[in-house]
Amino acid sequence: MGNVMKRLMEQRRWRRLLQVLEYLEARNFALASYYHIAIDALGRCRRYKEAGELFRSERCPKNTFTYNVVMQIYTRQGKIEKAEEVFKEMRTAGVVVEARTYNVLIDYYYKRRGGFDKALELYRQMLAEGIDPDRVTYSMLISGCGRLERNLPEQALAFFKDMKERQVEPDLPVYNALIDTLGKAGMCDEAAAVLEGMENTDWRPNIVTYTSLIDSYSRRGRWEDAEAILERMKEEGKRPNVVTYTCMLNAYGVAKLMDKAEGVIDEMKAAGLYPNIMTWTSLLFHYGQSGMLEEAKDVLIRMEDAGCRPNQATYTSLIQAFMKAIRYEDVLTVFEAMKEDSVQPDEVAYLCVLRALVDSGAPEQVPRVYEELLKARITPGAKVELVRTEAYFKMNQVDEAKAIFAAIPAPDKIAYDQFINLLAKVGRAADAYLALEDMKTKGIEVSHYAYSGVILAYCNGGGDDGVLRKERILEFLQEMRDLEIEPSAAVYNVAINAFAVRNMYSEAEEMYRHMQDNKVEPDAVTFETLMSMYTEMHDVKQALGVFRYMTAVGYLPSTYAFFLLVRACELAGSRTAPRPHIFDILEDHGITVDVTFVDMLAESLWWHRGRRQTVLDVLETARNVGLYPAEHKESPDEWTLVLDTSSEGTCQGMVLVWLAEVRLAFEQKEKGPKRYAVTVSADGLAGSFGGLPIGLGAVKETLDDMGSPFVLREKGGSGGGGPRLEAEAPAVHSWLIQPEVKVKLINPEADLVKS
């Protein structure tokens, strides 16, 4: 009869099951196990009221099995308090508590955020009461170690060791849980060792085992190891499923092998499997992380054509990809498309949009989007509130920004560092110092970033009553040392620059000497700040000496450093008649001029001065002194240069385009071709520079505004397949040397990335 009742339970025929139970009761055939089955069936059919009534009835025996199943009914509903009340009642009634009883509660807690500590407490309580955990207990605890944000692989291994010492033989779920937990922690080799250890047991790996290990390798980009496991899986006759293939795709994606990732899609289809939402989202995500944004957008179309509707994770992945590429307009466009598709944005999507609005110069739109987030019943985290704080700073609403930050629950070190530096930008020294003291009071680690912000706030705020005092800054530095915080170069740079811009040169030099006395290594910013100061002082010898020293100690000067170098040389040349060439001045000061030096010098002149004739003069002198061999003796009809500008430098594509124009004009100055072209990849023209967009549309607009003879064409010719700048050579030469022509995308304070 028990089997009949179990069949009825499986069929969810709870009414019929109760009728059978009543029939058996009437004939005194009702066994205790039948009540257990009936209560369980009612719970599975969500007839919670009937289950409770049956359990509380006098005819139902109160034993371990019935108590366990009632507790399980409550945990399935999420009513853990009710389940714990039943647990206490069980103990009060003297009913035997066993491992299965504890497993019901552990099963509830280990799956939930913040609940693993309670699961551990129950485990220790079991041991204290002399109740031996079983395989299910260990399987849940080991799996729980991998569900935590912090991950506890060592704890998982300790559980595994403990169960063996207690002679509880691990089963397949335990092995799978351990491999999964180790894999999530990045311990791929240890996870593989567990798999190999299964060879000496009665348990054979299944699809879950192999998929977990492939996932482990994928997280580290170890695609070759993942491939080997996939092949082993096939050789053993285990057919990979959609999850397995998706993990393999992730392995290729992390390694940025997108051709191989696409191959996984093809292999899936050949095996009669179809990519699901997780597969498509993973493919889109990795295209985005690889900077292949057009391909990422195309995945949206492909998945919809395949009948797979994008979900929250899909749209969020695309938004994150555009955010990484600093394509703020696209971030906002995808965000709106997401809402139009009736997909609710999550906190990550809102965070990207808020960040995009702040960084693109539209902080006034942040309150509207924030209200939208609240209406969506999303509880904003600290990161959202920090972006909102920054937005109000940018709107010059400092008091509102302070109130927002004050409302953040338990801000961490990073949050305080950011807040202090925001206060520093507006010169709120008192508020910055109060925030620093608040960190100390709350026991939050104070770093040199916070002190750098406080010193910057003091400097930007005008010091004490409008007077910047060196002694006050030295007090801050001593305070840092008292807290065993070693001041960094960045901290000193703030002070040196503050004195330098106020023409307090002796104080700036003294801060630099203090830096040296305390054995703090200067960085590139230190050297550039000193060069700028000495240039303003017209102390050419000192400026060039700093440049020579920074290169001698291994720093690669930025284009800004080269700009300062040129400025110093000009000052030296203005006092000499006839005016010597810049190369002569540099050599007189012991600075070696080579091809790399000339390239960066030309780049600096081009971006920081906009003087094309000077650039051509430098390049021509380099040719005359033998740095550039005479090439292109016979000019072709068309001279094409192909540039790979797909690297992550935000302005590298634009820099190289303009430099290529200069170089080509120089190379072909006397016997130039009739036409020449510069072919550039689209990705290289994405992003922003100095707050200005530099997409293809902006390039076209810039060229038009500058009166450029170049025409930007969407398709490449002989030089490649990217966008193509074309122009008649003679027109280009005359345009390049016009001193009044200025490049719009110029930011004198930015460091440019050199290929």
N, C-alpha and C positions, 0 to 999 in steps of 0.2 A: 504493500500500500504506500510505503514511503516513496517508491519510484514513481507511482501514479501522481502523487502530490508534487514531486519535483518536476514531472512533465507539465503539469498544470501551471506551475510557477514559471517555467520557461516560456509557456504560451501566454503568460500574463492573464490567465483566466482565474482571477482571484475570487470572484463570487462562487464559481464552481468548486474551488479549492476549499472555501469555508463551508460549503455544503457537505463536502466529503468529511471534513473535520467534525462537523456536528453529527454526522451519521456515525462516525467512529466513537464519539463521546457517548452517544446514546446507548451504545453496545459495550461501553467500557473497554474499547480497543485503542483508545487514543494514547499513544506513547509520547514521552517528553519531546522526542526529536520531531514529532509531527507539528508541535506548536512552534518549534524553532523554524521549520520550513514555512509554516503559514505566516508568521510574523515577517520573515525575510521576504516572502512573496508580496505581502502588502506594502512593504517598504519600497521594493523595486517598482511596484505599480503606482507609487506615490499616494497610497492610501494611508497616510500617516495617522490620521485620526483613528481609523479602524485598527491599525497596528498597535497603537497605544492602548486602546480599549481592551484588545485581546490580551496584551501583556499584563495589564492591571487586573484582569478578571481572576477570580479565585480558582478557576479551573486550570489556569496556565501555571505549570511548574516554574518556579524561579530558580534556574540553575545557570551555570556559566554560559551555556550556549545561548539561552534566551537573552540574558543580559548583554552579551556581546553583540547580538544582532540588533537589539534596540539602540545600543550606543552607535552602531554603524549607521542606522537609519538617521539618527540625529546629525552625525558628521556629514552624511551625504547632503543634508539640507543646509549645512554650514552652521548648525546650532551647536557649537562646541560646548557652550555653557551647559546646555541640557545633557549632552553626552557625559560631561564631567560630573554632573549631579547623579546620573545613573551609576557612574563608576564609584562614587562615594557611597551611594546606597548599597551597592553590591558588597562593598567591603564591610559596611555596618551590619549587613544581614549575614555575614560570615560565609558568603559564597566564595568558592575558590577562584582566585584571580590567576590567570595563566598568561603565557607570552602572547597568545592571540588577543587577549583583552588589551594589553598594552599596545599591541600592533594597531588596533583600531584608532587609538589616540595619536600614536606616532605617525600613522598614515595621513592623518589630517594635518598635523603640524609641519612635517618635513617638506610638504609641497608648497607651503605658503611663505611669502616674503616675511622675513623676521621671525619665522616660527621654528627654525632649526634649533635654536638654543633650548626651546621648550621640549623638542624631541629628544635632545641630548639629556635633559633633566629627567625625562621619563625613563630613558635607557639606564641612567645611573640608579634611579629608584628601583627598577627591576632587579638590578644586580644587588642592591642593598637588601632587598627582600628575598634574595636567594632564588629568583626566577631566572632561568637560563633563556637568553634570547635565542630565537630560531633563525632559519635561513631568511624568512620574510623580514624579520627585524633588521638583520644585517644588510639585506638588499636595499631596504628603504634608507637606512642611515648612510650607506655608501653613496647611494644616488643623491641623497640630500647634500652631501659634501660638494657635489658638482653643481647644485642649483644655486648656491650662494653667490652673491656678487664678488665676494673676496676669494671664493673657492678654497677648499681645504683638502688638497690631495694627500697630504701627510696623514691627516685624520682618517681618510678613507683607507689608506694602507694599514693604519693601526687597527681599524675595525676588521680588515681582512685577516690580519695576523691574529687578532684576538679570537675570531671565530674558529680558526684552525687550532689554536691552543685549547679551546673548549671542545674540540673534536666535533664541531658542527661543519659538515662537509659542504663547501660552496657548491651551488648549483648554477645553471646557465644564467638566470637573472642576476645572480651576484657577480659573476664574471663580466657580464655585459655592463652592469652598473659601474664596476671598477674601471673598466676600459674607457667608458664614457667620461667618468669623472677625471681620470688622469689626462685624457685627451683634451678636455676643456681647459685644463690647467697648462696645456702646452707640453706635457710630459709624454711626448710621442714614443720615445724609446721604451719608457717604463710600461706604457700601454701595450706596445708590441711584445714586451717580455711576458706580460700576463697572457696574451694570446698564445705564445709559444708554450707557456706553462700548462695550458689546457690539454696539450698533447698527452700528458701523463695522467689524465683523468678520464672518466667515462663520458665527459661532456664534449660535444663537438660544436665548433663555432657555427652560428646561424647567420642569417642576413643582417640581423641587428648588430651582431658582434663585428662583422666586417665593415658595416656602414659606420659604426662608431669609430673604428680605427681610421678609416678613410677621412672621416670628419676631423679627427685629431691631426692627421697630416695636412689637411687642407688649411687649417687655422695657421699653420706655420709656412704655408706655401711650398711644402715638400711634395710637389706633384709627382715626382718620379716614384717615391715610396707609395703614394696613394695609388698610382697606376699599378704597381706590383701587387698590392692587395686586391685590386679589382680583378686583375688577371688570375690570381690565385683563387679568388672566389668563383670565377667562371670555370676554371679547371676542375673545381670540386663539384660542379654541377649546380651551384646556387645562382639563381637568376637575379641579377641586380634589379632593384625596383626604382621608382622615381626618386625616392629619398637618396638612395645610393648614388645615382647619377648626378643629382643636385650637389651632393658633397664633392663629387669629382670635379664638377664644374667650378665649385668654389676654390678647389685646389689650384686649378689653372688660373682662375681670376686673381687670386692673391699674388700669384707669380706674374700677373699681367700678360699671360699667354692667351690672348682673346681668340686667336684662331683655333687653338685647341679647345677652348671653352665652347665655341660654336660647333666644333666637332662632336662634343658631347650631345648637343641637341640633335644632331643628325643621327648619332648612334642610338639615341633613345627612340627616335621615330622608326629606325630600321628594326628595332627590337619590339615594335608594336606598342611602345609606351608614348605617352604624350606629356610634355612639360606641364607642370601645374603652376599655380600662382607663385609658389616658393622658387621654382626653377627660373621662371621669367624674371622675377624680382632680383634674384641673385645675379643673373646675366646683366640686367640693367645696372645694378649697383656696381659691378666690377668694371663695366664700360665707363661709368662715371668716375670711379676711382682712378682709372687709367687715363683720364682726360679725353676720352673719345665720346664727346658729348652728343654729337649728331647720331652716332650709333646707339647711344643710350636712349635718345628720343625715339629712334626707330623701333626699339624693342617694344615701346608702348603700342605702336601700330601693329607690330607682328603678333603680339599676344592677344590683342583685340580681334585680329583676323582669325586667330586660332580659337576664338570663343572663350578666352580667359580674360575676365574683367579686372583691370588694375585695382588693387586695394590700397589701404593706407600705407603699408610698407613700400609698395611700388612707387607711389607718388613721392613719399618722403625721401626715398633713395635718389630720385631724380632731382629733387630740390637740393639735397645735400651736395650732389655732384655739381650743380650750377653754383652753389655757394662756394665750394672749394675753388672753382674757376673764377670767382669774383664776377660772375655774370648776374648781377642783381636784378636786372630787368627780367631775365628768364626765370629767376627764383619766384618773382611775383606773378609772372604769367602762369607757371605751373601750379602755383598755389591757388590761383583763381580757377584754373581748369579742374583742379582737384575738387573744389567745392561745387562747381557746375556739374561734375559727375556724381554728385551726392555722396562723396567720400569725405568723412569727417577728418580734418587734419588733427594730428596728434601734437603733443607738446614740442617734439623735435622740429616738426614743420613750422610751428609758430615761432620757435626760437630762431630758426633760419631767417624767417621773414622779418622778424623784429631786428635781427642783426643786419640784414640787408638794408632796411630802412635807415638805420642809424649810420651805417657806413657809406650809404649813397647820398647822404645829406638831406634826408627827409625824416628827421626825428619827430616832427610835428604829427606824423601819421601813426606813431607808436601807440598813443592812448586809444585810438579807434580799434586797432588790431588787438590790443590787450583786452578791451571790453568784449570783443568777439570771442577771445579765448575763454574768458570767464563765463560767457553765455553758453559756451560748449561744455560747461561743467568740468573744465580741466583745472586742476589745482596747480598753479604755476610754481615751478621749482626755483631754486636760488639762481640758476643761470638766467632764467627769464627775467627775474627781478633785477639782476645786475645789468642786463642790457637795457631794461627800462630805466634804471638809475642813470646810466650813461646818456640815454636819450634826453632826460630832463636836464642834465648838465649841459648838453649841447644846445638846449633851448634856453639856457641861462636861468633856469628855475632851480637854483641850487638848494633852497630850503625844501622844495618838494622832493628833490633827489635824495636829500639826507633822510627825509621821512620814509621814503621807500626802502632805503637800505636798512634803516632802524627796524623796519617791520619784518625783515628776512629772519626766519627762525634759524638760529645757530649758524651764522655765516662762518665759513672756514678761512684758512690762511689766504688762499687765492682771492677770495672775495674781498677781504680787508685790503690786500695789496692793491687790487684794482680800484677800490673806493678811495684809498689814500692818494693814489696817483691821479684820480679824477679831481679830487680836491686840490691837488698840487697845480694842475693846469690852470685853475682859476685863482690861485694864490691864497687859498683859505688855510693858512698855516695853523691857526689855533684849532680848527676843526680836524685837520690832519693829525696834529699831535694828540688830540683827544681820542681819535680812533686808534692811534698807536697805543695809548695807555689802556684803552678798552681791550685790545688784544692781550696785553700783559695780564690784566685783571682776570680775563677768562681763561688764562693758561694756554692761549694759542701761540704757537711758535712764531716768533718775530724774525724776519729775515732781512737781508740787506735791501731787498726791494721796498719794503715798507719804509725803512730809514731813508732810502734814496728819494722816495716820494715826499717824506716830511721835509728833507733838506730842499727839495725842489719847490715845495709849497712855501717855505721860508724865503727862498730867493725870489720866486714869482710874486710873493706878497710884499716885496720891497724891504724885507728885513725888519729891524726894530725901528718903528717910527720913520720909515722911509730910508733907513741907512742899513746897508748890508754889512754885517760885522763878521769878520773872519773868526773871532773868538767864539761866537755862537755856533758856527758850523763845527769848529773843533770840539765843542762840548758834545754835539750830537755824535761825532766820531768816537769820542771817549766813552760815551754812553753805550755805543755799540760794543766796544771792546769789553766793557764791564759785564755785558751780557754774553760774552764769548762769541760775538758775531763779528767776523772779520769783514771790514769794509771792502767792497769790490771796486773795480775800476769805474763802474757805472756811478757809484756814489761820489767819487772824487770828480768825475767828469761834470756832474751837475754843478758842483761848486766852482770848478775852474771856469766853466762856460759862463756862469752867473757873474763872476768878477770880470771876465774878459769883455763881455758885452757892455758892461758899465765903465769900460776904460780903466778899471782898477787892475792894471797889469801886474804890479808888484805883488798884490794879494793872490792873483791867479798863479803867478810863478811860485809863490810860497806854498800854495796848496799842492802844486806839482811836486815840490821838494818834500813836502810832508808825505806825499804818496810814496815817493822813492824811499824815504827814511823808514817807512813802515813796511817796506818790501811788498808793496802792492804793484803787480805788473800792469803797466799801462796797456790799453788796447788801441785799436785803430781810431776810435772816436777821440781818445785822449790826444793822439798825435794830430788829428785833423783840427781839433779845437786849438791846440797850440800853434799850428801853422796859420790858422785863420787870425789868431791874435797877433802873431809876429808880422803877418802881412799887413794888418791894419796899422801896426806900429812902424811900417816901412823898414822893418829889420829883416832885410832879405837874407843875410847870412844865417840868422837863427832859423828862419822859415825853411830854407833849403837844408839846413843841418838836421832839422826834425824829420824832413822827408827822407834824407839819406839814412838816418838812424832807424826809422820805422821799417825801411826795406831791409836794412842790415840784420834786424832781429827777426825777420821772417814774415812781416805783414805785407799782404798784397794791397797796395793803395787802391782806394776806390776812385771813381771818376771825379768825385768832389775833391779828393786830395790832389789829383792832377790839375784840376781847375785852380786850386790854391797855388800850386807850383807855377802854373803859367802866369798867374797874377803877380807872384813874387818876381818872376823873371822879367815881366814887363816893367815893374818898378825899377829893377836893376838896369834894364835897357834904357829907360827914360833919362837916366843920369849919364849915359855914355854917348859919345858922338865919335864916329857914326854908330848907330845902334847895332849891337851884335845880335846874331841870331840866337834863339833860345837854346839851341844845342850847345853853343859855345859857353853860355852862362852855366848850363848844367854841368858841363865837363870841368869848368873852372872850380865848381864846388864838389867835385868828386862823385858826380852822379852818372852812372853808366847808361848810355842810350843804346837800346837794341830794338829789334823788330816789335816785340811785345810792348815795350815802353812806348814806341811811336803809335801803335794801335790804340792804346789806352789814352794817350795824349790827344790823339785825333778825336776819339770819342768824347773826351771831356770838353774839348773846344766846341765840338758840334752841339752838344747838349747844353752846356752851361753858358756858352757865349753866342751861339747862333751865327758865328762868323765863318762862313764857308770858304772865303778866300784865304783866311789864316790856316784853315785845315789843309787846303790844297798846297799852301806854301810849305807847311810842315812835311807833308807827304813828298813833295817835290825835293825838298832838302834831303829827306831820307833816301830818296832814289839817287841823288847826286853823290851822297857820301857812301853809296854802295850797300845800304841796308836792304834795298829792294832791287833785285836784278832786273835788267831791261827785258821785258817779256812782250809777247804779242807784237813782234816786229812786223808781221803782216796781219792786219786787222781783218777779221771775217766780216761778212755782210751783216751778221747778227751776232751780238755778244750776249750770252745768257748766263746768269748766275742763279743757281738753285740754293735756297737757304732752308735748312731744317730748323724751324723756330718753335717746335712743339714742346720744348722744355718748359719748366715751371716758372721761369723768370717772368714777373708780371709785365715787364716792358721790353723784354729781350727782342721780341719780334720787331717792334718799331725801331729800336736802336739799330739793329742790323740792317733794316731796310734803308734807313737814312745813311748809314756808313757805307753801304754798298753803292748808293748813288754817288757819294763822294769819291770812293775808290775807283769806280768805273769811269767817272768823269776824268779823274786824273790819269788812269791807265791809258785812256784813249784820247788824251787831250790834243795830240797833234794829228794822228791819223786814226780817227775814230770810225766805228762802223756806222752804217746808215741808221740802224736801230739797235737798241739793246733793251733787255728786259730783266726784271727781278721777279723770280717766282717764289712765293711764300706760302707755307701751310696755313690753313685757316685757324688752327688751334693757336698758332703763334701770335695771331692778332686778336686774341681774346683776352679779356680781363680789363684792368684799369691801371692808370699811372697818374699819380698825383691827384687822385680823385676823379680823373677824367676817363671816360670809356675809350677803349681803343679797339673796338670791333671793326669789321670791314666797313660798315656804314660810316663810322667815325673817320676811318682812313679816307674814304671818298670825299667826305665833307671837308676834311682838313686839306686835302690836295686842292680842292676847288677854291677854298678860302685863301690858300697860299699862291694861287695863280700858277700852280704847277703844270708843266707840260705833260706830266705823267697821266695815263689813263689806266684805271684799275679794271681789269677784265676778270670775269668769274672763272673762266676755264684757262688752263695753261696750254702752252704750245710745246715747242721742243724742249723747254726747260723743265717741265714737270706738270703735275695735274692740279696744282693749287691756284689761288688767285694770282694774277699777273699784272705787274706794273709795266707799262710800255710807253715809250716816248721817242721822238726823233732826237738823235744824239746832239746835234748842234744846239737845239733849243734847250736841252738839259744843261749843257755847259754854261750857257749864258745865264740860265736861271740860278744855277748853283752858286755862282760867284756874286750875285746881287747882295750887297751888304744889308739892304733893308728887309730882305725876306727873313721872316722869323718862323720857326716851327712852333705850332700851337701847343704841342704836348711837351712842355718843358717844365721840369721841377728842379730848381737848382739845389734843393736840400736833400734830394733822394740819391741813394746809392743804386747804381744800375748793375744788373747782372751781366757779366762778360762771358761769352761763350767760350 
